[in-house]
Amino acid sequence: ISRGYCILVEGNADVVSMHQAGFTNTIAPLGTGFTYGQACVIRRFTGNVTLLFDGDAAGIHANEVALQHFLPLGIVPRIVLLPQGDDPDAFARRFSQSEAEQFLESNSISLVQFYLKTRLEGNINNPIRRAQVTKEIIQKIALIPNPIVHTALAKECSKLFHINESSVLQDIQK
């Protein structure tokens, strides 16, 4: 966390490899899952978090769990989606530190983009599915205590999903 932010990964091997690659700001829950209590501890040190979980269904779920714990604390993590079958351990071994930093920077997405990529997967033209995913995003945004963040994320959501921004903000308020 000495860099002002932390990278949250799933397990021990991921942390060790990331540290060996120079990312000493990498941490893991070390257990069956990430908890609200762990999110509170992280918040004491930084509000700037990047989620870097495995590139599989379990990794997608781990992102969702982490978001559920971080958002009520006012922490809106950036998310890096690794390719299917990849994990932070292999990622750290494959790239030099500068290449890995560039990858993390270039592939860091917001929670709105996360739900767009993981829920719609090419179905953006399906209005029913798009409405369902938008509702899910609005529920996540509503967890965040800061109304300024609501506005920024509502703007992003309305742009990406082609929805009126004021409608998104109204739904967040509900």
Accessible surface in RSA format (square Angstrom, percent):
REM  Atomic radii and reference values for relative SASA: ProtOr
REM  Chains: A
REM  Algorithm: Lee & Richards
REM  Probe-radius: 1.40
REM  Slices: 20
REM RES _ NUM      All-atoms   Total-Side   Main-Chain    Non-polar    All polar
REM                ABS   REL    ABS   REL    ABS   REL    ABS   REL    ABS   REL
RES ILE A   1    52.76  30.0  33.81  25.2  18.95  45.7  34.38  24.8  18.38  49.9
RES SER A   2   110.42  93.3  64.59  86.2  45.83 105.6  60.24 128.3  50.18  70.3
RES ARG A   3    93.31  39.2  60.00  30.6  33.31  79.3  40.47  55.3  52.84  32.0
RES GLY A   4    44.28  54.6   0.00   N/A  44.28  54.6  35.12  96.4   9.15  20.5
RES TYR A   5    55.11  25.7  55.11  31.4   0.00   0.0  39.10  29.4  16.01  19.7
RES CYS A   6     0.00   0.0   0.00   0.0   0.00   0.0   0.00   0.0   0.00   0.0
RES ILE A   7     0.18   0.1   0.18   0.1   0.00   0.0   0.18   0.1   0.00   0.0
RES LEU A   8     0.61   0.3   0.61   0.4   0.00   0.0   0.61   0.4   0.00   0.0
RES VAL A   9     0.00   0.0   0.00   0.0   0.00   0.0   0.00   0.0   0.00   0.0
RES GLU A  10    50.11  28.8  39.37  29.8  10.74  25.6  18.14  35.1  31.97  26.1
RES GLY A  11    21.81  26.9   0.00   N/A  21.81  26.9  21.81  59.9   0.00   0.0
RES ASN A  12    97.37  67.1  91.31  88.2   6.05  14.6  29.99  72.2  67.38  65.1
RES ALA A  13    60.22  55.4  50.00  77.2  10.21  23.2  56.73  79.9   3.49   9.2
RES ASP A  14    10.85   7.6  10.71  10.7   0.14   0.3   0.84   2.0  10.01  10.0
RES VAL A  15    28.24  18.6  28.24  25.6   0.00   0.0  28.24  24.5   0.00   0.0
RES VAL A  16    80.88  53.2  78.20  70.8   2.68   6.5  80.73  70.1   0.15   0.4
RES SER A  17     3.79   3.2   1.00   1.3   2.79   6.4   1.28   2.7   2.51   3.5
RES MET A  18     0.04   0.0   0.04   0.0   0.00   0.0   0.00   0.0   0.04   0.1
RES HIS A  19    68.05  37.2  58.67  40.8   9.38  24.0  42.74  44.0  25.31  29.5
RES GLN A  20   141.24  79.0 101.60  74.3  39.65  94.4  46.43  98.8  94.81  71.9
RES ALA A  21    19.17  17.6   3.95   6.1  15.22  34.6  16.36  23.0   2.81   7.4
RES GLY A  22    21.10  26.0   0.00   N/A  21.10  26.0  18.24  50.0   2.87   6.4
RES PHE A  23     0.23   0.1   0.23   0.1   0.00   0.0   0.23   0.1   0.00   0.0
RES THR A  24    80.52  57.3  66.00  66.9  14.52  34.6  51.36  69.0  29.15  44.1
RES ASN A  25     0.28   0.2   0.01   0.0   0.27   0.6   0.28   0.7   0.00   0.0
RES THR A  26     2.58   1.8   0.00   0.0   2.58   6.1   0.00   0.0   2.58   3.9
RES ILE A  27    51.13  29.1  48.44  36.1   2.69   6.5  51.13  36.8   0.00   0.0
RES ALA A  28    17.76  16.3   0.00   0.0  17.76  40.4   0.56   0.8  17.20  45.6
RES PRO A  29    18.65  13.6   7.06   6.4  11.60  42.2  11.13   9.2   7.53  46.8
RES LEU A  30   111.93  62.3  81.71  58.5  30.22  76.0  88.40  62.1  23.53  63.3
RES GLY A  31    61.41  75.7   0.00   N/A  61.41  75.7  33.73  92.6  27.68  62.0
RES THR A  32   158.98 113.1 115.54 117.1  43.43 103.5  91.25 122.6  67.73 102.4
RES GLY A  33    36.60  45.1   0.00   N/A  36.60  45.1  30.44  83.5   6.16  13.8
RES PHE A  34    16.87   8.4   7.21   4.5   9.66  25.1   7.21   4.4   9.66  27.7
RES THR A  35    66.61  47.4  65.07  66.0   1.55   3.7  60.61  81.4   6.00   9.1
RES TYR A  36   105.79  49.4 103.86  59.1   1.93   5.0  76.62  57.6  29.17  36.0
RES GLY A  37    41.81  51.6   0.00   N/A  41.81  51.6  35.71  98.0   6.10  13.7
RES GLN A  38    56.25  31.5  54.41  39.8   1.84   4.4  29.40  62.6  26.85  20.4
RES ALA A  39     0.00   0.0   0.00   0.0   0.00   0.0   0.00   0.0   0.00   0.0
RES CYS A  40    35.59  26.9  34.23  38.2   1.35   3.2  20.78  52.7  14.80  16.0
RES VAL A  41    70.96  46.7  70.56  63.9   0.39   1.0  70.87  61.6   0.09   0.2
RES ILE A  42     9.84   5.6   9.37   7.0   0.47   1.1   9.84   7.1   0.00   0.0
RES ARG A  43   119.23  50.1 105.53  53.8  13.71  32.6  23.49  32.1  95.74  58.0
RES ARG A  44   178.43  74.9 139.04  70.9  39.39  93.8  65.53  89.6 112.91  68.4
RES PHE A  45   124.22  62.1  94.24  58.4  29.97  78.0  99.05  60.1  25.17  72.0
RES THR A  46    13.12   9.3   3.90   4.0   9.22  22.0  10.38  13.9   2.74   4.1
RES GLY A  47    50.96  62.8   0.00   N/A  50.96  62.8  24.11  66.2  26.85  60.1
RES ASN A  48    80.63  55.6  76.25  73.7   4.38  10.5  20.49  49.3  60.14  58.1
RES VAL A  49     1.82   1.2   0.00   0.0   1.82   4.4   0.00   0.0   1.82   4.9
RES THR A  50    15.80  11.2  15.80  16.0   0.00   0.0   3.73   5.0  12.07  18.3
RES LEU A  51     0.00   0.0   0.00   0.0   0.00   0.0   0.00   0.0   0.00   0.0
RES LEU A  52     0.00   0.0   0.00   0.0   0.00   0.0   0.00   0.0   0.00   0.0
RES PHE A  53     5.23   2.6   3.13   1.9   2.10   5.5   3.13   1.9   2.10   6.0
RES ASP A  54    36.47  25.5  33.03  32.9   3.44   8.1   2.31   5.4  34.16  34.1
RES GLY A  55     7.66   9.4   0.00   N/A   7.66   9.4   7.49  20.6   0.17   0.4
RES ASP A  56    49.19  34.5  46.50  46.3   2.69   6.4  17.86  42.0  31.33  31.2
RES ALA A  57    84.75  77.9  69.72 107.6  15.03  34.2  74.92 105.5   9.83  26.0
RES ALA A  58    63.48  58.4  50.47  77.9  13.01  29.6  57.43  80.9   6.05  16.0
RES GLY A  59     0.05   0.1   0.00   N/A   0.05   0.1   0.05   0.1   0.00   0.0
RES ILE A  60    44.67  25.4  44.67  33.3   0.00   0.0  44.67  32.2   0.00   0.0
RES HIS A  61   110.28  60.3 109.30  76.0   0.98   2.5  77.63  80.0  32.65  38.0
RES ALA A  62    21.19  19.5  15.73  24.3   5.46  12.4  20.49  28.9   0.70   1.8
RES ASN A  63     1.99   1.4   1.99   1.9   0.00   0.0   0.00   0.0   1.99   1.9
RES GLU A  64    33.53  19.2  31.51  23.8   2.02   4.8  11.38  22.0  22.14  18.1
RES VAL A  65    42.83  28.2  39.96  36.2   2.87   6.9  42.76  37.2   0.07   0.2
RES ALA A  66     0.00   0.0   0.00   0.0   0.00   0.0   0.00   0.0   0.00   0.0
RES LEU A  67     0.00   0.0   0.00   0.0   0.00   0.0   0.00   0.0   0.00   0.0
RES GLN A  68    77.49  43.3  73.13  53.4   4.36  10.4  33.10  70.5  44.39  33.7
RES HIS A  69    41.00  22.4  40.95  28.5   0.05   0.1  30.18  31.1  10.82  12.6
RES PHE A  70     0.00   0.0   0.00   0.0   0.00   0.0   0.00   0.0   0.00   0.0
RES LEU A  71     0.00   0.0   0.00   0.0   0.00   0.0   0.00   0.0   0.00   0.0
RES PRO A  72    54.31  39.6  37.10  33.8  17.22  62.6  37.76  31.2  16.55 102.9
RES LEU A  73    18.47  10.3   5.63   4.0  12.84  32.3   7.04   4.9  11.43  30.8
RES GLY A  74    35.89  44.3   0.00   N/A  35.89  44.3  10.09  27.7  25.81  57.8
RES ILE A  75     3.96   2.3   3.25   2.4   0.70   1.7   3.96   2.8   0.00   0.0
RES VAL A  76    43.59  28.7  23.90  21.6  19.69  47.4  23.90  20.8  19.69  53.4
RES PRO A  77     0.66   0.5   0.00   0.0   0.66   2.4   0.21   0.2   0.46   2.8
RES ARG A  78    96.65  40.6  96.62  49.3   0.03   0.1  42.30  57.8  54.34  32.9
RES ILE A  79     0.00   0.0   0.00   0.0   0.00   0.0   0.00   0.0   0.00   0.0
RES VAL A  80     0.53   0.3   0.00   0.0   0.53   1.3   0.00   0.0   0.53   1.4
RES LEU A  81    46.04  25.6  31.33  22.4  14.71  37.0  32.41  22.8  13.63  36.7
RES LEU A  82    10.59   5.9   0.16   0.1  10.43  26.2   0.28   0.2  10.31  27.7
RES PRO A  83    77.43  56.4  64.48  58.8  12.95  47.1  77.21  63.8   0.22   1.4
RES GLN A  84   152.43  85.2 122.02  89.2  30.41  72.4  63.74 135.7  88.69  67.3
RES GLY A  85    67.69  83.5   0.00   N/A  67.69  83.5  34.71  95.3  32.98  73.9
RES ASP A  86    17.03  11.9  10.44  10.4   6.60  15.6  11.99  28.2   5.04   5.0
RES ASP A  87    44.27  31.0  43.97  43.8   0.30   0.7   7.10  16.7  37.16  37.1
RES PRO A  88     0.00   0.0   0.00   0.0   0.00   0.0   0.00   0.0   0.00   0.0
RES ASP A  89    29.03  20.3  29.03  28.9   0.00   0.0   1.02   2.4  28.01  27.9
RES ALA A  90    40.62  37.3  35.75  55.2   4.87  11.1  39.11  55.1   1.51   4.0
RES PHE A  91     0.13   0.1   0.13   0.1   0.00   0.0   0.13   0.1   0.00   0.0
RES ALA A  92     6.58   6.1   0.23   0.4   6.36  14.5   0.59   0.8   5.99  15.9
RES ARG A  93   171.21  71.9 134.45  68.5  36.76  87.5  59.77  81.7 111.43  67.5
RES ARG A  94   126.70  53.2  94.62  48.2  32.08  76.4  70.59  96.5  56.11  34.0
RES PHE A  95    59.56  29.8  48.94  30.3  10.61  27.6  51.11  31.0   8.45  24.2
RES SER A  96    58.77  49.7  43.53  58.1  15.24  35.1  52.42 111.6   6.36   8.9
RES GLN A  97    67.55  37.8  59.88  43.8   7.67  18.3  20.55  43.7  47.00  35.6
RES SER A  98    78.24  66.1  69.71  93.0   8.52  19.6  48.20 102.7  30.03  42.1
RES GLU A  99    94.39  54.2  87.18  66.0   7.21  17.2  34.61  66.9  59.78  48.8
RES ALA A 100     0.38   0.4   0.38   0.6   0.00   0.0   0.38   0.5   0.00   0.0
RES GLU A 101    72.26  41.5  66.78  50.5   5.48  13.0  25.26  48.9  47.00  38.4
RES GLN A 102   112.31  62.8 108.88  79.6   3.43   8.2  46.88  99.8  65.44  49.6
RES PHE A 103    46.05  23.0  42.05  26.0   4.00  10.4  45.71  27.7   0.35   1.0
RES LEU A 104    14.64   8.2  13.36   9.6   1.28   3.2  13.79   9.7   0.85   2.3
RES GLU A 105   135.86  78.0 122.01  92.3  13.85  33.0  42.11  81.4  93.75  76.5
RES SER A 106    72.35  61.1  33.78  45.1  38.57  88.8  35.05  74.6  37.30  52.3
RES ASN A 107    53.68  37.0  47.64  46.0   6.04  14.5   6.32  15.2  47.37  45.8
RES SER A 108    25.91  21.9  15.35  20.5  10.55  24.3  12.51  26.6  13.40  18.8
RES ILE A 109    16.98   9.7  16.98  12.6   0.00   0.0  16.98  12.2   0.00   0.0
RES SER A 110     8.29   7.0   7.36   9.8   0.93   2.1   8.29  17.7   0.00   0.0
RES LEU A 111     0.00   0.0   0.00   0.0   0.00   0.0   0.00   0.0   0.00   0.0
RES VAL A 112     0.00   0.0   0.00   0.0   0.00   0.0   0.00   0.0   0.00   0.0
RES GLN A 113    53.97  30.2  53.97  39.4   0.00   0.0   4.50   9.6  49.48  37.5
RES PHE A 114     0.00   0.0   0.00   0.0   0.00   0.0   0.00   0.0   0.00   0.0
RES TYR A 115     0.51   0.2   0.51   0.3   0.00   0.0   0.00   0.0   0.51   0.6
RES LEU A 116    34.47  19.2  33.03  23.6   1.44   3.6  33.03  23.2   1.44   3.9
RES LYS A 117   115.40  56.3  99.19  60.9  16.21  38.6  53.26  47.9  62.14  66.2
RES THR A 118    20.69  14.7   6.77   6.9  13.92  33.2   9.96  13.4  10.73  16.2
RES ARG A 119    53.52  22.5  43.60  22.2   9.93  23.6  12.10  16.5  41.43  25.1
RES LEU A 120     1.87   1.0   1.80   1.3   0.07   0.2   1.80   1.3   0.07   0.2
RES GLU A 121   131.65  75.6  99.35  75.2  32.31  76.9  41.71  80.7  89.94  73.4
RES GLY A 122    76.92  94.9   0.00   N/A  76.92  94.9  38.45 105.5  38.46  86.1
RES ASN A 123    74.19  51.2  70.64  68.3   3.55   8.5   4.45  10.7  69.74  67.4
RES ILE A 124    52.31  29.8  52.31  39.0   0.00   0.0  52.31  37.7   0.00   0.0
RES ASN A 125   131.78  90.9 111.79 108.0  19.99  48.1  35.05  84.4  96.73  93.5
RES ASN A 126    68.18  47.0  61.32  59.3   6.86  16.5  16.48  39.7  51.70  50.0
RES PRO A 127    88.00  64.1  82.81  75.5   5.19  18.9  83.34  68.8   4.66  29.0
RES ILE A 128   127.15  72.4 123.99  92.4   3.16   7.6 126.90  91.4   0.25   0.7
RES ARG A 129    70.28  29.5  69.77  35.6   0.51   1.2  22.84  31.2  47.44  28.8
RES ARG A 130    53.47  22.5  53.47  27.3   0.00   0.0   0.63   0.9  52.84  32.0
RES ALA A 131    60.61  55.7  50.35  77.7  10.26  23.3  55.59  78.3   5.02  13.3
RES GLN A 132    92.42  51.7  82.65  60.4   9.76  23.2  34.53  73.5  57.88  43.9
RES VAL A 133     0.00   0.0   0.00   0.0   0.00   0.0   0.00   0.0   0.00   0.0
RES THR A 134     8.58   6.1   8.58   8.7   0.00   0.0   8.58  11.5   0.00   0.0
RES LYS A 135   132.30  64.5 129.59  79.5   2.71   6.5  75.19  67.7  57.11  60.8
RES GLU A 136    41.75  24.0  40.32  30.5   1.43   3.4  18.62  36.0  23.13  18.9
RES ILE A 137     0.00   0.0   0.00   0.0   0.00   0.0   0.00   0.0   0.00   0.0
RES ILE A 138    14.73   8.4  14.73  11.0   0.00   0.0  14.73  10.6   0.00   0.0
RES GLN A 139    95.82  53.6  88.18  64.4   7.64  18.2  36.53  77.8  59.29  45.0
RES LYS A 140    34.35  16.8  34.35  21.1   0.00   0.0   2.97   2.7  31.38  33.4
RES ILE A 141     0.00   0.0   0.00   0.0   0.00   0.0   0.00   0.0   0.00   0.0
RES ALA A 142    47.78  43.9  26.39  40.7  21.39  48.7  26.98  38.0  20.80  55.1
RES LEU A 143    61.48  34.2  48.12  34.4  13.35  33.6  52.01  36.5   9.47  25.5
RES ILE A 144     1.63   0.9   0.23   0.2   1.40   3.4   0.27   0.2   1.36   3.7
RES PRO A 145    86.65  63.2  54.70  49.9  31.95 116.1  66.46  54.9  20.19 125.5
RES ASN A 146    62.03  42.8  57.98  56.0   4.05   9.7  17.29  41.6  44.73  43.2
RES PRO A 147    88.87  64.8  87.04  79.3   1.83   6.6  87.35  72.1   1.52   9.5
RES ILE A 148   136.87  77.9 133.57  99.5   3.30   8.0 135.95  97.9   0.93   2.5
RES VAL A 149    39.55  26.0  38.03  34.4   1.51   3.7  39.55  34.4   0.00   0.0
RES HIS A 150    22.17  12.1  22.17  15.4   0.00   0.0  20.81  21.4   1.36   1.6
RES THR A 151    58.60  41.7  58.60  59.4   0.00   0.0  40.26  54.1  18.33  27.7
RES ALA A 152    60.83  55.9  48.45  74.8  12.37  28.1  54.34  76.5   6.49  17.2
RES LEU A 153    14.43   8.0  14.43  10.3   0.00   0.0  14.43  10.1   0.00   0.0
RES ALA A 154     0.00   0.0   0.00   0.0   0.00   0.0   0.00   0.0   0.00   0.0
RES LYS A 155   116.23  56.7 116.04  71.2   0.19   0.4  59.93  53.9  56.29  60.0
RES GLU A 156    41.56  23.9  36.73  27.8   4.83  11.5  28.69  55.5  12.87  10.5
RES CYS A 157     0.00   0.0   0.00   0.0   0.00   0.0   0.00   0.0   0.00   0.0
RES SER A 158    11.93  10.1   8.59  11.5   3.34   7.7   1.88   4.0  10.05  14.1
RES LYS A 159   159.86  78.0 144.26  88.5  15.60  37.1  96.80  87.1  63.06  67.2
RES LEU A 160    48.69  27.1  42.98  30.7   5.71  14.4  45.24  31.8   3.45   9.3
RES PHE A 161     0.00   0.0   0.00   0.0   0.00   0.0   0.00   0.0   0.00   0.0
RES HIS A 162   141.52  77.3 110.07  76.5  31.45  80.4  80.22  82.7  61.30  71.3
RES ILE A 163    52.06  29.6  38.56  28.7  13.50  32.5  45.77  33.0   6.29  17.1
RES ASN A 164    93.29  64.3  76.32  73.7  16.98  40.9  28.67  69.0  64.63  62.5
RES GLU A 165    55.53  31.9  50.66  38.3   4.87  11.6  19.48  37.7  36.05  29.4
RES SER A 166    65.08  55.0  61.25  81.7   3.82   8.8  44.17  94.1  20.91  29.3
RES SER A 167    48.01  40.6  46.29  61.8   1.72   4.0  21.38  45.5  26.63  37.3
RES VAL A 168     1.34   0.9   0.60   0.5   0.73   1.8   1.32   1.1   0.02   0.1
RES LEU A 169    41.20  22.9  41.20  29.5   0.00   0.0  41.20  28.9   0.00   0.0
RES GLN A 170   117.90  65.9 113.99  83.3   3.91   9.3  31.79  67.7  86.11  65.3
RES ASP A 171    62.55  43.8  54.62  54.4   7.93  18.8   9.09  21.4  53.47  53.3
RES ILE A 172     7.51   4.3   0.23   0.2   7.28  17.6   0.23   0.2   7.28  19.8
RES GLN A 173   127.81  71.5  94.30  68.9  33.52  79.8  44.31  94.3  83.50  63.3
RES LYS A 174   196.63  95.9 130.46  80.0  66.17 157.5 105.22  94.7  91.41  97.4
END  Absolute sums over single chains surface
CHAIN  1 A     8772.9       7022.8       1750.1       4940.1       3832.8
END  Absolute sums over all chains
TOTAL          8772.9       7022.8       1750.1       4940.1       3832.8
